[in-house]
Amino acid sequence: MDVLYILDRLILCAIGVVVAVVSGYAFVHALRQRGDAFTAVGRLTKNAWLAITGASALFLLLIPVFGLLANPTFSGLVLSFQGPRSSMTLFWLAGLVATLVYLVDVRPAVVGVQRGDQRW
């Protein structure tokens, strides 16, 4: 095998693992926040964001698990966390976008309103 091919696969695997962990963090963060903080900043309800981030984490974590079950080797692990090169790229991208929207837009607003910031 070509060295660049292996390096490409390992980098995509690292990206896939990081995105899966970050989506899990987004779900746990949404779970720990007060429900009224979400509506106070004009975003969707806490339950809606729990569903969105939960589905995102589910896709980003379960898609690789199914790939690993199909090929339970180290190369199967690397190939299952391929992110944009996975067999379910559309779901992977949707989960990534949902996680990023929560982390970039909703999370700072919710944290800010709970601290007492007036700008939200």
C-alpha positions as CSV (number, residue, x, y, z in Angstrom):
1,M,0.0,0.0,0.0
2,D,1.0,3.5,-0.6
3,V,2.2,5.5,2.4
4,L,0.1,8.5,1.4
5,Y,-3.0,6.3,1.2
6,I,-2.4,5.0,4.8
7,L,-1.7,8.5,6.1
8,D,-4.9,9.8,4.4
9,R,-6.9,7.0,6.1
10,L,-5.4,7.7,9.5
11,I,-6.0,11.4,9.3
12,L,-9.7,10.8,8.3
13,C,-10.0,8.3,11.2
14,A,-8.7,10.9,13.6
15,I,-11.1,13.5,12.3
16,G,-14.0,11.0,12.6
17,V,-13.1,10.2,16.2
18,V,-12.8,13.8,17.2
19,V,-16.1,14.7,15.6
20,A,-17.8,11.8,17.4
21,V,-16.4,12.9,20.8
22,V,-17.3,16.5,20.2
23,S,-20.9,15.5,19.3
24,G,-21.1,13.5,22.5
25,Y,-19.9,16.6,24.4
26,A,-22.6,18.8,22.7
27,F,-25.3,16.3,23.8
28,V,-24.0,16.2,27.4
29,H,-23.7,20.0,27.5
30,A,-27.3,20.4,26.2
31,L,-28.5,17.9,28.8
32,R,-26.9,19.8,31.7
33,Q,-28.3,23.2,30.9
34,R,-31.5,24.8,32.2
35,G,-34.5,24.5,30.0
36,D,-35.6,28.1,30.3
37,A,-32.2,29.3,29.1
38,F,-32.8,28.0,25.6
39,T,-36.1,29.9,25.2
40,A,-34.7,33.0,26.9
41,V,-32.2,33.4,24.1
42,G,-34.8,32.8,21.4
43,R,-33.6,29.4,20.3
44,L,-35.4,26.1,20.1
45,T,-36.4,24.4,23.3
46,K,-34.1,22.2,25.4
47,N,-35.9,19.1,24.3
48,A,-35.5,20.0,20.6
49,W,-31.8,20.6,21.1
50,L,-31.5,17.3,23.0
51,A,-33.1,15.5,20.1
52,I,-30.9,17.2,17.6
53,T,-27.6,16.7,19.4
54,G,-28.6,13.3,20.5
55,A,-29.4,12.2,16.9
56,S,-26.2,13.8,15.8
57,A,-24.2,11.9,18.4
58,L,-26.0,8.7,17.6
59,F,-25.2,9.0,13.9
60,L,-21.6,10.0,14.5
61,L,-21.0,7.2,17.0
62,L,-23.2,4.4,15.7
63,I,-22.2,4.5,12.0
64,P,-18.6,3.7,12.9
65,V,-19.7,1.0,15.3
66,F,-21.6,-0.8,12.6
67,G,-18.6,-0.6,10.3
68,L,-16.4,-2.0,13.0
69,L,-18.8,-4.9,13.6
70,A,-18.6,-5.7,9.9
71,N,-14.8,-5.7,10.0
72,P,-13.5,-6.2,13.6
73,T,-9.8,-5.5,12.9
74,F,-7.6,-2.4,13.3
75,S,-8.0,-1.6,9.7
76,G,-11.8,-2.0,10.2
77,L,-11.6,0.5,13.0
78,V,-9.6,2.9,10.8
79,L,-12.0,2.5,7.9
80,S,-15.1,2.8,10.1
81,F,-14.2,6.3,11.3
82,Q,-13.7,7.7,7.8
83,G,-16.1,10.6,8.2
84,P,-16.6,12.1,4.8
85,R,-15.6,8.9,3.1
86,S,-18.0,6.7,5.0
87,S,-20.8,4.9,3.3
88,M,-23.3,7.2,5.0
89,T,-21.7,10.5,4.2
90,L,-24.9,12.5,4.2
91,F,-25.8,11.5,7.7
92,W,-22.3,12.1,8.9
93,L,-22.4,15.7,7.4
94,A,-25.8,16.3,8.9
95,G,-24.6,15.3,12.3
96,L,-21.5,17.4,12.0
97,V,-23.5,20.5,11.0
98,A,-26.0,20.0,13.8
99,T,-23.1,19.7,16.3
100,L,-21.4,22.8,15.0
101,V,-24.6,24.8,15.0
102,Y,-25.1,23.9,18.7
103,L,-21.5,24.6,19.7
104,V,-21.1,27.8,17.7
105,D,-24.5,29.5,18.1
106,V,-26.6,27.9,20.8
107,R,-24.1,27.0,23.5
108,P,-22.5,30.5,23.9
109,A,-26.0,32.1,24.0
110,V,-27.2,29.7,26.7
111,V,-24.1,30.0,28.8
112,G,-24.2,33.7,28.5
113,V,-27.8,34.1,29.6
114,Q,-27.2,31.8,32.6
115,R,-24.2,34.0,33.6
116,G,-26.3,37.1,33.4
117,D,-25.0,38.6,30.2
118,Q,-27.4,41.2,28.8
119,R,-26.4,41.0,25.2
120,W,-28.5,37.9,24.4
